[in-house]
């Protein structure tokens, strides 16, 4: 699978370039998926398709498109982790609503678009994926994020598993909740 990413500041023509590239690839008979991580839903505007959503939708022969919805992705796949992070913030005295907002860290939209690409790659349905990232001068930094999170997650999971018995003993002293087993299981998948 070939991955083409358009990123940069807003107003530079990322969406137009991504759409043009995807259309040309489809015309050349490559099975292409166009993904937008822009919360402004620019693909819906570009193709005049207000019903373009989170599942791939056919635009042309050999071309499908979707828009990442970070809230839907978080609820669909990462609810247990989000709830645990919010619980940690709430345990430190932060209002519960604000704790959930804080648990949705900056850059999550970009991260979910990259995780969606990984999900698409496993299906082997498309030969090419074109990603139109949200306007950001820091978008390239997010490309390394899944590898970093995976590496840190594996190390933390090993440590947490090893010390989970001790953590439960000392949890009342720290007044921080220990991660429930389903958080650890979710991370290991």
C-alpha positions in Angstrom: 0.0 0.0 0.0 1.2 3.5 -0.9 0.5 6.4 1.5 0.5 10.0 0.3 0.1 12.7 3.0 -0.7 16.4 2.5 0.0 18.6 5.4 0.9 22.2 6.2 -0.7 25.5 7.1 -4.3 26.3 6.3 -5.1 27.8 3.0 -2.2 26.3 1.1 -4.3 24.0 -1.1 -3.9 20.7 0.8 -7.5 19.5 0.2 -7.5 20.5 -3.5 -4.1 18.7 -4.0 -5.2 15.6 -2.0 -8.5 15.4 -4.0 -6.7 15.9 -7.4 -4.1 13.3 -6.5 -6.8 10.8 -5.4 -8.9 11.4 -8.6 -5.8 10.9 -10.8 -4.9 7.7 -9.0 -8.4 6.4 -9.4 -8.4 7.3 -13.1 -5.2 5.2 -13.4 -7.1 2.3 -11.9 -5.5 2.3 -8.5 -7.9 1.4 -5.7 -7.7 4.7 -3.7 -9.0 5.8 -0.3 -9.0 9.5 0.4 -9.0 10.4 4.1 -9.5 13.8 5.7 -8.6 14.5 9.3 -9.8 18.1 9.1 -12.6 18.7 11.6 -14.0 21.3 9.1 -15.1 18.4 6.9 -13.5 19.9 3.8 -14.0 16.7 1.7 -17.7 17.0 2.0 -17.4 20.5 0.6 -14.9 19.6 -2.1 -17.1 16.8 -3.5 -20.5 18.5 -2.6 -21.4 15.4 -0.6 -22.9 16.4 2.8 -23.4 12.8 3.8 -19.6 11.9 3.5 -18.8 10.4 6.9 -16.7 8.0 8.9 -17.2 4.9 6.7 -15.6 4.9 3.2 -18.1 6.1 0.5 -17.6 5.7 -3.2 -16.9 9.0 -5.0 -15.8 7.6 -8.4 -14.8 4.2 -9.7 -11.7 3.2 -7.8 -12.1 6.1 -5.4 -13.6 6.1 -1.9 -13.4 8.8 0.8 -14.0 9.2 4.5 -13.7 11.9 7.1 -12.2 11.1 10.5 -14.5 12.0 13.4 -12.2 11.9 16.5 -15.1 11.7 19.0 -16.7 8.8 17.2 -13.3 7.0 17.0 -12.6 7.6 20.6 -16.0 6.2 21.6 -15.8 3.3 19.2 -12.4 2.0 20.2 -10.8 3.8 23.1 -13.6 4.4 25.6 -12.0 2.5 28.4 -8.7 4.4 28.1 -10.5 7.7 27.9 -12.6 6.9 30.9 -9.5 5.9 32.9 -7.6 9.1 32.0 -10.6 11.2 32.9 -10.8 9.3 36.2 -7.2 10.2 36.9 -7.8 13.9 36.2 -11.0 13.8 38.3 -9.1 12.2 41.2 -6.8 15.1 41.2 -9.7 17.5 41.8 -10.6 18.5 38.3 -14.3 18.8 37.4 -15.6 15.6 35.7 -16.7 17.3 32.5 -13.4 19.2 32.2 -11.5 15.9 33.0 -13.1 14.3 30.0 -12.1 17.3 27.8 -8.5 17.1 29.1 -8.4 13.4 28.5 -8.9 14.1 24.8 -5.3 15.3 24.3 -4.2 17.7 21.6 -3.3 16.0 18.3 -5.9 13.2 18.8 -7.5 14.0 15.4 -4.1 13.4 13.6 -3.4 10.4 15.7 -6.8 8.8 14.9 -6.3 9.5 11.2 -3.0 7.6 11.4 -4.6 4.8 13.3 -7.3 4.6 10.7 -4.6 4.2 8.0 -3.2 1.3 10.0 -6.7 -0.2 10.2 -7.1 0.2 6.4 -3.7 -1.3 5.7 -4.7 -4.5 7.5 -7.8 -4.9 5.2 -5.6 -4.7 2.0 -8.7 -3.2 0.2 -6.8 -0.2 -1.2 -3.6 0.2 -3.1 -3.2 3.8 -2.2 -4.3 6.0 0.7 -4.2 9.8 0.3 -4.4 11.6 3.6 -5.5 15.3 3.8 -4.3 16.2 7.3 -5.8 19.1 9.3 -4.1 22.5 9.0 -1.2 22.4 11.3 2.4 23.6 11.2 3.2 20.7 13.5 1.5 17.9 11.6 4.7 16.1 10.7 5.5 15.6 14.3 2.3 13.5 14.6 3.6 11.0 12.1 6.0 9.6 14.7 3.3 9.5 17.5 1.8 6.0 16.9 5.3 4.4 17.1 6.2 6.4 20.2 2.9 5.5 21.9 3.2 1.9 21.0 6.7 1.7 22.4 5.9 3.5 25.6 2.6 1.5 25.9 4.4 -1.8 25.7 6.9 -0.8 28.4 4.2 0.6 30.7 2.0 -2.4 30.2 4.9 -4.6 31.3 5.7 -2.5 34.3 2.0 -2.1 35.3 1.5 -5.8 35.0 4.5 -6.5 37.2 3.6 -4.0 39.8 -0.2 -4.2 39.7 -0.3 -6.1 43.0 1.8 -3.5 44.7 -0.1 -0.7 43.1 -3.4 -2.0 44.6 -1.8 -2.1 48.0 -0.5 1.5 47.8 -3.5 3.0 45.8 -5.3 4.2 49.0 -2.2 6.2 49.9 -1.8 7.9 46.5 -5.6 8.5 46.1 -5.2 7.8 42.4 -7.2 5.0 40.8 -5.2 2.0 39.5 -6.0 1.1 35.9 -8.8 -1.5 35.6 -7.9 -4.7 33.8 -9.9 -3.7 30.7 -7.6 -0.7 30.2 -4.6 -2.9 30.2 -6.3 -5.4 27.9 -7.4 -2.6 25.5 -3.8 -1.4 25.3 -2.4 -4.9 24.6 -4.7 -5.4 21.5 
